[in-house]
């Protein structure tokens, strides 16, 4: 992969301090998935769960190579992952989606570490 999707690059820049961005970008480029869309989704999930921690990003990308669902699920469905099967409500699903969409759009509270600082 020779480029990162613009949203992946934007979220990387918003999440990681400027001095860690090149290393974080290199980690994201090292992902090996079958489709670019799937890779971008995993990259975004790893960025979100890393909270700007390069060591954590390394762990998450390694985990994604074993089973990408272990990275996607907690990033995209945090409430649902903490809930017993059969007790997930429509409100939880909607709240998870809204929270993830807000994060993607950069409107989630308390979220800038990178270039915006």
C-alpha positions in Angstrom: 0.0 0.0 0.0 1.6 3.3 -1.0 -0.9 5.8 0.5 -3.2 6.1 3.4 -6.8 7.1 2.9 -7.3 10.8 3.7 -9.5 10.0 6.7 -7.0 7.6 8.1 -4.2 10.2 7.7 -6.4 12.9 9.3 -7.3 10.7 12.3 -3.7 9.8 12.7 -2.7 13.5 12.8 -5.5 14.3 15.2 -4.6 11.4 17.6 -0.8 11.2 17.7 1.7 13.9 18.7 3.5 15.4 15.7 6.8 13.7 16.7 5.2 10.2 16.7 3.2 10.6 13.5 5.9 9.2 11.1 6.3 6.0 13.2 2.5 5.6 13.5 2.1 6.1 9.8 4.8 3.4 9.1 2.9 1.0 11.4 -0.3 1.6 9.6 1.3 1.1 6.2 2.6 -2.3 7.4 -0.9 -3.7 7.5 -1.7 -6.7 5.3 -5.3 -7.1 4.5 -7.1 -8.3 1.4 -8.9 -5.1 0.6 -8.0 -1.4 0.9 -11.5 -0.7 2.4 -11.0 -3.4 5.1 -7.5 -2.1 5.8 -8.7 1.5 6.3 -11.4 0.3 8.6 -8.8 -1.6 10.7 -6.4 1.3 10.7 -9.1 3.6 11.9 -10.1 1.2 14.7 -6.4 0.8 15.8 -5.9 4.6 15.8 -9.0 5.1 17.9 -8.1 2.4 20.4 -4.4 3.5 20.7 -5.3 6.9 22.1 -2.1 8.2 20.6 0.1 5.6 22.2 2.6 4.2 19.7 3.2 1.0 21.6 -0.5 0.3 21.8 -0.9 1.0 18.1 1.9 -1.6 17.5 0.0 -4.2 19.6 -3.3 -3.4 17.9 -1.9 -3.8 14.4 -0.4 -7.1 15.4 -3.6 -8.2 17.0 -5.5 -7.3 13.8 -3.2 -9.6 11.7 -4.4 -12.5 13.9 -8.1 -11.6 14.1 -9.2 -8.2 12.9 -12.5 -8.5 14.8 -10.6 -8.1 18.0 -9.7 -4.5 16.9 -12.8 -3.6 15.1 -15.4 -4.6 17.6 -14.2 -2.6 20.6 -13.5 0.5 18.5 -16.8 0.5 16.7 -19.2 -1.2 19.2 -17.8 -0.4 22.7 -21.2 -0.6 24.5 -22.2 -3.8 22.8 -18.9 -5.4 23.6 -19.4 -4.7 27.3 -23.0 -6.2 27.3 -24.1 -9.8 27.7 -25.4 -11.4 24.5 -29.1 -11.1 24.2 -29.3 -7.8 26.1 -28.1 -5.4 23.5 -30.7 -2.7 22.8 -31.4 -0.5 19.8 -30.3 2.4 21.9 -26.9 0.9 22.5 -26.4 0.2 18.8 -27.5 3.8 18.0 -25.2 5.3 20.7 -22.2 3.2 19.5 -22.8 4.4 15.9 -23.2 8.0 16.9 -20.1 8.0 19.1 -18.0 6.4 16.3 -19.4 8.8 13.7 -18.6 11.8 16.0 -15.0 10.4 16.4 -14.6 10.1 12.6 -15.9 13.6 12.1 -13.6 15.0 14.8 -16.5 16.2 17.0 -15.9 13.8 19.9 -14.9 15.8 23.1 -11.3 15.9 24.2 -9.7 14.4 21.1 -6.8 16.4 19.7 -3.1 15.6 20.4 -1.6 16.0 16.9 -1.2 18.9 14.5 -4.0 21.0 16.1 -2.0 21.5 19.3 
